Amino acid sequence: MLLRKGPEGGFQFLLLHKPRKNDAWQLPQGGVEPGETVPQAALRELEEEAGITNCTYLGESKRVYQYDFPASFRRFRPDNVCGQRIAYVFALADEDVEVRVDGKEVDGFLWVGSPQITASVRRKEYAEIVSGLYEEALSLVSGAPSL
């Protein structure tokens, strides 16, 4: 979850839009490659998806979201891939950070605060996770070094 100071005070976080019908608005995300730590993977994915290279790492979330794939989905995966384990990382960017999406994997972005989460994130479970992460991130921002 990437935060920045909002133009009217408070903090906003970055949502990226994937070109698909359902669950299109998401936090920047991606897989951990061999030899990477979770924070390294998160910062690499942020650069790949949003073109952002300059931000301050704040820490990792205590939340981990884990689930098993349904049988109908598992038929498209190797037998050893039974589900996903999602860890979250927090970072802080300058207020004027430039977001550059590729128009293919990611075709849009929004900076939002807590009141706008459910307007963009439609799936209730994901909106609850994002809301909780936002609250956790705000508690870390108070201890972050100045940008």
C-alpha positions as CSV (number, residue, x, y, z in Angstrom):
1,M,0.0,0.0,0.0
2,L,1.6,3.2,-1.2
3,L,0.5,6.4,0.7
4,R,1.0,10.1,0.0
5,K,-0.2,13.2,1.7
6,G,-3.5,14.3,0.1
7,P,-4.0,17.7,-1.5
8,E,-6.6,18.6,1.2
9,G,-4.7,17.1,4.2
10,G,-4.7,13.5,5.5
11,F,-3.3,10.6,3.5
12,Q,-4.4,8.8,0.3
13,F,-3.3,5.5,-1.0
14,L,-2.8,4.3,-4.6
15,L,-5.3,2.0,-6.3
16,L,-4.4,0.6,-9.8
17,H,-7.0,-0.4,-12.4
18,K,-6.6,-3.7,-14.2
19,P,-8.3,-4.0,-17.6
20,R,-11.0,-6.6,-16.7
21,K,-14.6,-6.7,-15.8
22,N,-14.5,-7.8,-12.1
23,D,-12.3,-6.7,-9.3
24,A,-10.5,-4.2,-11.5
25,W,-9.4,-1.7,-8.8
26,Q,-6.6,-3.2,-6.6
27,L,-3.6,-2.3,-4.6
28,P,-0.3,-2.6,-6.5
29,Q,0.6,-6.3,-6.3
30,G,2.6,-9.2,-7.7
31,G,4.5,-12.3,-6.9
32,V,7.8,-12.8,-5.0
33,E,10.6,-13.9,-7.3
34,P,13.4,-16.3,-6.2
35,G,15.9,-14.5,-4.0
36,E,13.6,-11.6,-3.2
37,T,12.2,-10.6,0.1
38,V,8.5,-9.5,0.4
39,P,9.5,-5.8,0.6
40,Q,11.9,-6.1,-2.4
41,A,9.1,-7.8,-4.4
42,A,6.6,-5.1,-3.4
43,L,8.9,-2.2,-4.4
44,R,9.7,-4.0,-7.7
45,E,6.1,-4.5,-8.5
46,L,5.3,-0.9,-7.7
47,E,7.9,0.2,-10.2
48,E,6.7,-2.3,-12.8
49,E,3.0,-1.4,-12.4
50,A,3.1,2.3,-11.6
51,G,6.5,3.5,-12.6
52,I,7.3,4.6,-9.1
53,T,10.9,4.2,-7.9
54,N,11.2,6.8,-5.2
55,C,9.4,6.1,-1.9
56,T,10.1,5.4,1.7
57,Y,9.6,1.9,3.0
58,L,7.5,2.0,6.2
59,G,7.2,-1.7,7.1
60,E,5.2,-4.9,6.6
61,S,1.7,-5.5,7.7
62,K,0.8,-7.9,10.5
63,R,-2.0,-9.1,8.3
64,V,-1.6,-12.0,5.9
65,Y,-4.5,-13.1,3.7
66,Q,-4.4,-16.7,2.7
67,Y,-6.9,-18.8,0.8
68,D,-7.2,-22.1,-1.1
69,F,-8.2,-22.0,-4.8
70,P,-11.5,-23.7,-5.7
71,A,-11.2,-27.1,-7.5
72,S,-12.4,-25.6,-10.7
73,F,-9.6,-23.1,-10.7
74,R,-6.9,-25.5,-9.6
75,R,-7.2,-27.5,-12.8
76,F,-5.3,-24.6,-14.5
77,R,-2.5,-24.7,-11.9
78,P,0.3,-27.1,-11.1
79,D,-0.6,-29.6,-8.4
80,N,1.7,-27.9,-5.9
81,V,-0.1,-24.5,-6.2
82,C,-3.2,-24.9,-4.0
83,G,-3.9,-21.3,-3.1
84,Q,-2.4,-17.9,-2.4
85,R,-0.7,-16.3,0.6
86,I,-0.7,-12.5,0.4
87,A,1.5,-10.3,2.5
88,Y,1.3,-6.5,2.5
89,V,4.0,-3.8,2.6
90,F,3.6,-0.1,3.3
91,A,5.5,2.8,1.7
92,L,5.2,6.5,1.5
93,A,5.7,8.7,-1.6
94,D,6.0,12.4,-2.1
95,E,2.8,14.4,-2.6
96,D,3.7,15.1,-6.2
97,V,4.7,11.5,-7.1
98,E,4.2,10.7,-10.8
99,V,2.3,7.5,-11.6
100,R,3.0,6.0,-15.0
101,V,0.9,3.0,-16.0
102,D,1.6,1.0,-19.1
103,G,-2.0,1.0,-20.4
104,K,-1.9,-2.8,-20.8
105,E,-1.4,-4.6,-17.5
106,V,-2.6,-1.5,-15.7
107,D,-4.8,1.0,-17.4
108,G,-5.6,3.6,-14.7
109,F,-5.0,4.7,-11.2
110,L,-6.7,6.6,-8.4
111,W,-5.5,8.2,-5.1
112,V,-8.2,7.5,-2.5
113,G,-8.8,8.0,1.2
114,S,-10.9,5.8,3.5
115,P,-14.3,7.2,2.5
116,Q,-13.8,6.3,-1.2
117,I,-12.7,2.7,-0.7
118,T,-16.1,1.1,-1.2
119,A,-16.8,3.3,-4.3
120,S,-13.8,1.7,-6.1
121,V,-13.3,-1.7,-4.4
122,R,-16.6,-3.6,-4.9
123,R,-15.8,-7.0,-3.3
124,K,-16.8,-6.7,0.3
125,E,-14.0,-8.9,1.7
126,Y,-11.3,-7.0,-0.2
127,A,-12.7,-3.6,0.8
128,E,-12.5,-4.7,4.4
129,I,-8.9,-5.8,4.0
130,V,-8.0,-2.6,2.3
131,S,-9.7,-0.5,5.0
132,G,-7.8,-2.4,7.7
133,L,-4.5,-1.9,5.9
134,Y,-5.2,1.8,5.5
135,E,-5.7,2.2,9.3
136,E,-2.6,0.2,9.9
137,A,-0.6,2.3,7.4
138,L,-1.7,5.5,9.1
139,S,-0.3,4.3,12.4
140,L,3.1,3.8,10.7
141,V,3.1,7.1,8.9
142,S,3.3,9.0,12.2
143,G,6.7,7.4,12.8
144,A,8.1,7.8,9.2
145,P,11.1,10.0,8.4
146,S,10.3,13.3,6.7
147,L,10.3,13.2,2.9
